[in-house]
C-alpha cells in the first residue's frame, strides 16, 4: 500500500520536509519513493527502507516522518531484512 510520508531536506537553510509517495512494508516501515526534483538533497535516498514516527507539523497536520534507515532490500515484492 502506498502512502505519503515526509523526509527531511538537507542544506535548505531552514528545517524543511518533502512529502514522498512511498510503499508501506509494515506499520512504520516504508520504501522511500522517487524524487521529482534532483536538485534536492534528502536525508535518505529514494528506494531505501526507512523507519518512520508520527510527526506533528507547524500547521497541526500529522504525517509519518522518516527518522532512520533500515537495512533491507526489496526482491520481487518481498522484503528481506539484512
Order of alpha helices (4+ residues) and beta strands (2+ residues): beta-beta-beta-beta-beta-beta-beta-beta
